[in-house]
Amino acid sequence: MPQIEVKPIVLRDCLLRVATADYEKHVSGVTITPTTGSVNWAGLTPAAVFNFPAATTWGAQLDYAQDWETPDSLSRFLFDHQGEEVTMLFEPVKGGLGWEIDVVIVPGSIGGQVNAVATSSVTMGVNGKPRPVPAA
């Protein structure tokens, strides 16, 4: 059996486009996560146990610094466009393979701890599944 090589990545020069603006300067973390549940059915005997996978759903988590002063900041975009569906493009390595998803915008928190950068984290629902975008 062939041994498959691996090329790990480090997130340090990424692209994050939400709708038509690039927000990688605002964001410290992006995670697109699948969730797959299961449906179980059991009959009246131990041999009658069945497990069926449920449909996979996806979520996109963004961790970011709050910026309420800049009119087109990510904080303001999420606040102003909550409930809207937009396309998001994430390239873990800028110029490399990217992932495009259709997310439903949710707003993030306002404020935080004293003497610390005000950050927030949101998890947006994804309609459909991620689509690979070939390297530029």
C-alpha positions as CSV (number, residue, x, y, z in Angstrom):
1,M,0.0,0.0,0.0
2,P,1.5,3.4,-0.9
3,Q,2.3,5.8,1.9
4,I,0.7,9.2,1.2
5,E,2.7,12.3,1.9
6,V,1.3,15.2,4.0
7,K,1.7,18.9,3.7
8,P,0.5,20.6,6.9
9,I,-0.5,24.2,6.7
10,V,-0.1,27.1,9.2
11,L,-2.8,29.8,9.0
12,R,-0.7,33.0,8.7
13,D,-1.4,34.5,5.3
14,C,-5.0,33.7,4.4
15,L,-7.8,35.3,2.3
16,L,-11.2,35.8,3.8
17,R,-13.8,37.4,1.5
18,V,-17.3,37.9,2.8
19,A,-19.7,39.1,0.1
20,T,-17.4,41.6,-1.8
21,A,-15.0,42.7,0.9
22,D,-11.8,41.1,2.2
23,Y,-11.7,40.8,6.0
24,E,-8.5,38.8,6.8
25,K,-7.2,41.9,8.8
26,H,-10.2,41.6,11.1
27,V,-10.2,37.9,11.7
28,S,-8.0,35.7,13.9
29,G,-9.7,32.4,13.2
30,V,-11.9,30.7,10.6
31,T,-13.3,27.2,11.1
32,I,-15.8,25.5,8.7
33,T,-17.2,22.5,10.6
34,P,-19.5,19.7,9.5
35,T,-22.0,18.2,11.8
36,T,-23.5,14.8,11.1
37,G,-26.0,13.2,13.4
38,S,-27.6,9.8,13.3
39,V,-31.0,8.2,13.6
40,N,-31.3,5.0,15.6
41,W,-34.0,2.4,15.7
42,A,-34.2,-0.6,17.9
43,G,-36.6,-3.5,17.8
44,L,-37.7,-5.8,20.5
45,T,-34.6,-8.0,20.2
46,P,-30.9,-7.1,20.7
47,A,-30.3,-8.1,17.0
48,A,-32.7,-5.5,15.8
49,V,-30.7,-2.3,16.2
50,F,-30.1,0.0,13.3
51,N,-28.1,3.2,12.9
52,F,-28.6,5.6,10.0
53,P,-26.5,8.7,9.3
54,A,-28.5,11.9,9.1
55,A,-27.8,14.7,6.6
56,T,-24.6,16.7,7.2
57,T,-25.0,20.4,8.0
58,W,-22.2,22.9,8.1
59,G,-21.3,25.9,10.2
60,A,-18.7,28.7,9.7
61,Q,-17.1,30.2,12.8
62,L,-15.3,33.5,12.6
63,D,-13.3,34.8,15.5
64,Y,-12.6,38.6,15.1
65,A,-11.7,41.9,16.7
66,Q,-14.6,44.2,17.2
67,D,-14.4,47.5,15.3
68,W,-17.4,49.8,15.6
69,E,-15.6,52.9,14.4
70,T,-14.9,51.8,10.8
71,P,-18.1,52.0,8.7
72,D,-17.3,48.9,6.6
73,S,-15.7,46.8,9.4
74,L,-16.6,43.2,9.8
75,S,-18.4,44.0,13.1
76,R,-20.6,46.6,11.3
77,F,-21.2,44.3,8.3
78,L,-22.4,41.4,10.5
79,F,-24.7,43.8,12.4
80,D,-26.1,45.6,9.3
81,H,-26.6,42.4,7.3
82,Q,-28.0,39.9,9.8
83,G,-30.2,37.3,8.3
84,E,-28.9,37.8,4.8
85,E,-27.3,35.0,2.8
86,V,-23.9,35.9,1.2
87,T,-21.0,34.0,-0.3
88,M,-17.8,33.6,1.7
89,L,-14.5,32.6,0.3
90,F,-11.8,31.3,2.6
91,E,-8.3,30.4,1.3
92,P,-6.3,28.9,4.2
93,V,-3.1,29.7,2.2
94,K,-3.6,32.9,0.1
95,G,-3.5,32.0,-3.6
96,G,-4.0,28.2,-2.8
97,L,-7.0,26.0,-2.8
98,G,-10.0,27.9,-1.4
99,W,-13.4,27.0,0.0
100,E,-16.6,28.9,-1.0
101,I,-19.7,28.7,1.1
102,D,-23.1,30.4,1.3
103,V,-23.5,31.7,4.9
104,V,-26.4,33.3,6.7
105,I,-25.1,36.3,8.5
106,V,-25.5,36.6,12.3
107,P,-24.3,39.6,14.4
108,G,-21.6,39.3,17.0
109,S,-21.3,40.6,20.5
110,I,-20.7,44.2,21.5
111,G,-18.1,44.9,24.2
112,G,-15.9,42.7,26.4
113,Q,-13.4,42.8,29.2
114,V,-11.5,45.9,30.4
115,N,-7.9,46.3,29.3
116,A,-8.3,43.8,26.5
117,V,-9.0,43.8,22.8
118,A,-12.8,43.5,22.4
119,T,-13.2,40.3,20.4
120,S,-16.2,38.3,19.3
121,S,-17.0,34.9,17.7
122,V,-20.0,34.0,15.6
123,T,-21.0,30.7,14.0
124,M,-23.1,31.2,10.8
125,G,-25.2,28.5,9.3
126,V,-24.1,27.3,5.8
127,N,-26.6,26.5,3.1
128,G,-25.3,23.5,1.2
129,K,-21.7,22.4,1.6
130,P,-18.3,23.9,0.9
131,R,-17.3,24.1,-2.7
132,P,-13.5,23.8,-3.5
133,V,-12.1,26.7,-5.5
134,P,-8.9,25.8,-7.4
135,A,-5.7,27.7,-6.6
136,A,-5.4,31.0,-8.4
